Amino acid sequence: MSRRVLLASGPATGGLRTHLEALARGLPARGWEVAVAAPASLSLRVETTRLPMEVGDRAAPLAAARACGQLRR
């Protein structure tokens, strides 16, 4: 059974998006099943499972935690 990881991100551009893509691309080779939870507007240049997660573009840890919690439902 593979290990699973959820990469959660708000709106991301530049270096943050590049890092997210690198993780989504590299982790499967190390035995991880990857899913990305992020706003639908986030464009990634890697094939992976996507889950819609709408969060604002400002740091709001409680709102982000609530959005992640909604993914379990």
C-alpha angles and dihedrals in degrees: 000000000000123000116248130218132183116211106203121195141166121213106326134187137167116356097006093054091045090052092048090051092048091053093046090049099043105039097068089061087059095052100270126132104216132206126176122214110195143125113296088240091065107104115207127188094213133079111243141131109284127204120188113241119167115204130156125260094247126079106268110156096184093050090048091050090051091049091051090048090055089060091068091061 
